Amino acid sequence: MSTILLLFSSNVFMTFAWYGHLKYGHDWPLWKAILVSWSIALLEYCLAVPANRLGYAHFSGFQLKIIQEVITIVVFIGFAIFFLKEKLAWNYLVAFAFLGVAAFFAFAFKATSPAV
């Protein structure tokens, strides 16, 4: 559970780092947007690295990445609706549902270990 909470928290920071300047940073020079974004992203890395280290004891690398992508979508939906004030269209919901199906397949079946 700590892996999920750390990944969720890290994704909140990364979403603001990547997309937060779209709402308020239009008057900023590009170098300032990059500097502010990298400052926020540093906090994201401080959460994502421990999340992946802890998670690798329970999940495969593939599963960690899929968990991270699903969390990213969930965080971004909230961000786009509440911060950017964008509408969630039906085609985005269908795309997100397909990502949910991908996550299902990643966890529903036991993967075979590669021969060493």
N, C-alpha and C positions, 0 to 999 in steps of 0.2 A: 504493500500500500504506500510506503514511503516513496518508492520509485514513481508511482503514478502522481502523487502530490508534488514531488519535485519537478517532474516533467511538465505538469500543468502550470506550476508557478513559473518555470523557465520559459514556457511558451507565451505567457502573458507578457513578460519582459521582451521577448523576441518580436512579438507582434507589434508592440509599441515601437521598438527599435526600427523595424522595417517599414511600418505603415503609419506611425503616429505623425510624422512630419507632413503627411499628405493633407491633413486637416489644417494645421497651423503654420507649417514651415514654408509656404509658397514664397514668402518675401525673403527667406533666408538664402544666403549664397550656398551653393552646393557643398562647399567645404564645411560649413556650419552644420548642415543636415547630416553629413557623414560623421562629424565629430560627436554630435549629440547621439546619433544612432549607435555608434561604437561604444559610447559610454554606457548606454542602456544595455547593449549586447554583452558587455563584460559581466553584468549581473546575471544575465541569462546563462552564460557559460559557467558561472560559479554554482548554479543549480543543476544544469544539464549534465555536467561531468560526473558529479556524485550520483545523480539519478541513474546514469548508465552503468557506473561501477557497481552500485548496489543491485540494480536490476539484472545484471549479467549473471548473478548467482542463481536466478530463478527463470530467466528468459534467454532465448537465443538472441544473437545479434539481429537476425531478421525480425523476430518478434518485438524487440525493443524499438526498432525503426518503425514498424507498423503501429505500435502503440503511440509513438511520438507523432506520427502523421495524423492519426485519428484525433489525438488531443489538439493538435494544431488546427484542424478543421473546426472542432468544437469551439476553441478559443476565438478563432477568426470569425465565425458566425456571430458570436456575441459582440465582438469588436466592430464588425462592419455594420451591424444593426444599431448598436447603442452609441458608438463613438463616431463612426463615419456617416451615420444616418442613412444607410443604403437599404433598399428593399431586398428581401430574400425571394427570388423568383423560383418558379417551379423547376426550371431546368437545373438550377444549382442544387435544389433538394434531391433531384434524381442523381446528379453526379455524386453528392455526398452519400446517398444510399448505396451506390456502387462501391464506394470506398468502404462502407460498412460491411458489404458482402466480402470484400477482399480481406478485411480484418477477421471475419468469421472463418474463412478458409485457412488463415494463418494459425488460428488457435484450435480449430475443431478437430484436426487430425494430427496424430503424432508423426513428426517428421523422422525419417530414418537418418541415422548418423552416417556421415561419409566414411568409407573404408580408409584406414590409415596405413 
